Amino acid sequence: RVEYFPFDSQTCKLRHTSPIASSDEIRLVVGDMPGAVYGNAEWVPFKPLSMEVTSYEESGEQRDELILSFSFSRNFVYYLIVSVVPYMILSLLSVAGAFKAEAATEIV
């Protein structure tokens, strides 16, 4: 939600299944995968990767579906460094430049 920016979080679910192979031909195995999800400067993972296998029937065949779920939270320090700090520096330079120009004018 936008109102929580930059303190928001995202949870993504990826669903994967084989469109042509049934459960008899492909067996999905869920295991522990430590370190499988990495963040970047903007997003930091805050929950471990979770996996679950569900089964459903399609065209008379049993199929398995793998659901990967991972959650990220936004790194608010990134936004402080990238947007707030440069705006403050530019504002201070603008104000300082206005006072400097006023003091530097010569009266002849």
ZAPAGU-173938 format. One record per residue (C-alpha): residue number from 1; residue in one letter; chain; x, y, z. Coordinates in pm, 1 decimal. Layout:
REM residues N
- NUM, a, A, X, Y, Z $
...
***
This chain:
REM residues 108
- 1, r, A, 0.0, 0.0, 0.0 $
- 2, v, A, 127.2, 341.0, -95.4 $
- 3, e, A, 44.7, 509.0, 234.3 $
- 4, y, A, 306.6, 294.5, 412.9 $
- 5, f, A, 588.4, 394.2, 172.0 $
- 6, p, A, 886.4, 359.3, 241.6 $
- 7, f, A, 798.4, 122.7, 528.3 $
- 8, d, A, 592.2, -119.2, 317.7 $
- 9, s, A, 645.8, -485.7, 239.5 $
- 10, q, A, 559.2, -720.1, -45.3 $
- 11, t, A, 473.1, -1088.5, -46.4 $
- 12, c, A, 501.5, -1262.5, -382.0 $
- 13, k, A, 373.4, -1606.2, -473.0 $
- 14, l, A, 500.3, -1785.4, -780.9 $
- 15, r, A, 305.6, -2083.6, -905.3 $
- 16, h, A, 479.9, -2339.5, -1122.0 $
- 17, t, A, 335.7, -2647.4, -1285.1 $
- 18, s, A, 403.0, -2853.2, -1593.6 $
- 19, p, A, 141.9, -2805.2, -1866.2 $
- 20, i, A, 212.4, -3142.4, -2029.2 $
- 21, a, A, 340.2, -3378.6, -1758.6 $
- 22, s, A, 119.0, -3536.2, -1494.1 $
- 23, s, A, 205.5, -3620.7, -1133.0 $
- 24, d, A, 305.3, -3971.0, -1244.3 $
- 25, e, A, 577.5, -3829.6, -1473.7 $
- 26, i, A, 710.2, -3544.0, -1258.2 $
- 27, r, A, 741.7, -3557.3, -882.6 $
- 28, l, A, 783.9, -3223.7, -706.8 $
- 29, v, A, 989.0, -3234.7, -387.7 $
- 30, v, A, 992.5, -2955.3, -133.7 $
- 31, g, A, 1310.2, -2905.7, 63.5 $
- 32, d, A, 1490.8, -2649.1, 272.2 $
- 33, m, A, 1679.3, -2390.9, 64.0 $
- 34, p, A, 1869.5, -2157.9, 299.1 $
- 35, g, A, 2003.5, -1849.8, 126.7 $
- 36, a, A, 1784.5, -1898.2, -180.7 $
- 37, v, A, 1647.4, -1543.3, -166.6 $
- 38, y, A, 1870.7, -1238.1, -177.6 $
- 39, g, A, 1774.6, -875.0, -143.3 $
- 40, n, A, 1923.8, -567.7, -303.7 $
- 41, a, A, 1974.4, -205.9, -197.7 $
- 42, e, A, 1601.4, -133.5, -210.2 $
- 43, w, A, 1444.5, -459.0, -84.7 $
- 44, v, A, 1544.2, -684.9, 208.1 $
- 45, p, A, 1397.3, -1034.8, 258.5 $
- 46, f, A, 1230.2, -1064.0, 599.8 $
- 47, k, A, 1078.4, -1413.3, 583.4 $
- 48, p, A, 1244.1, -1732.7, 463.0 $
- 49, l, A, 1138.3, -1880.0, 131.5 $
- 50, s, A, 838.0, -2107.4, 177.2 $
- 51, m, A, 736.1, -2379.6, -64.7 $
- 52, e, A, 428.2, -2593.3, -84.9 $
- 53, v, A, 304.9, -2851.7, -330.9 $
- 54, t, A, -63.1, -2879.3, -414.4 $
- 55, s, A, -238.9, -3123.5, -643.2 $
- 56, y, A, -527.3, -3067.5, -879.3 $
- 57, e, A, -700.4, -3255.1, -1157.1 $
- 58, e, A, -695.3, -3137.2, -1516.8 $
- 59, s, A, -824.3, -3330.3, -1819.1 $
- 60, g, A, -854.4, -3645.9, -1612.4 $
- 61, e, A, -490.4, -3635.2, -1498.8 $
- 62, q, A, -352.6, -3550.5, -1157.9 $
- 63, r, A, -106.1, -3258.2, -1169.1 $
- 64, d, A, 119.5, -3107.9, -904.6 $
- 65, e, A, 173.9, -2737.1, -857.4 $
- 66, l, A, 466.3, -2579.9, -670.9 $
- 67, i, A, 393.7, -2252.1, -490.8 $
- 68, l, A, 696.6, -2042.8, -391.0 $
- 69, s, A, 624.4, -1763.3, -146.3 $
- 70, f, A, 875.3, -1496.5, -47.3 $
- 71, s, A, 843.1, -1168.1, 138.2 $
- 72, f, A, 1047.0, -849.0, 113.9 $
- 73, s, A, 1039.8, -527.3, 309.8 $
- 74, r, A, 1155.0, -196.9, 167.7 $
- 75, n, A, 1487.1, -63.7, 297.6 $
- 76, f, A, 1393.9, 289.7, 411.0 $
- 77, v, A, 1758.9, 390.2, 463.2 $
- 78, y, A, 1803.9, 351.4, 87.1 $
- 79, y, A, 1539.6, 619.6, 29.0 $
- 80, l, A, 1697.4, 849.4, 285.5 $
- 81, i, A, 2031.2, 828.2, 108.2 $
- 82, v, A, 1898.4, 839.2, -248.3 $
- 83, s, A, 1625.5, 1102.0, -221.7 $
- 84, v, A, 1602.4, 1291.8, 108.1 $
- 85, v, A, 1972.3, 1370.3, 158.7 $
- 86, p, A, 2028.8, 1508.4, -195.6 $
- 87, y, A, 1713.9, 1724.9, -169.4 $
- 88, m, A, 1834.1, 1869.2, 159.9 $
- 89, i, A, 2179.4, 1942.9, 18.0 $
- 90, l, A, 2029.1, 2115.3, -287.2 $
- 91, s, A, 1796.9, 2320.4, -67.5 $
- 92, l, A, 2082.2, 2430.4, 158.1 $
- 93, l, A, 2294.5, 2523.3, -143.9 $
- 94, s, A, 2007.8, 2724.8, -293.0 $
- 95, v, A, 1951.6, 2920.7, 27.3 $
- 96, a, A, 2325.9, 2972.3, 80.2 $
- 97, g, A, 2362.7, 3087.2, -280.2 $
- 98, a, A, 2084.5, 3342.2, -241.1 $
- 99, f, A, 2248.1, 3495.0, 66.1 $
- 100, k, A, 2592.5, 3484.1, -95.3 $
- 101, a, A, 2467.6, 3666.9, -406.6 $
- 102, e, A, 2304.3, 3934.8, -192.0 $
- 103, a, A, 2624.1, 3994.9, 8.5 $
- 104, a, A, 2846.4, 4000.2, -300.8 $
- 105, t, A, 2670.1, 4283.3, -486.1 $
- 106, e, A, 2876.7, 4597.9, -515.7 $
- 107, i, A, 2738.2, 4945.7, -480.7 $
- 108, v, A, 2920.3, 5198.3, -698.3 $
***
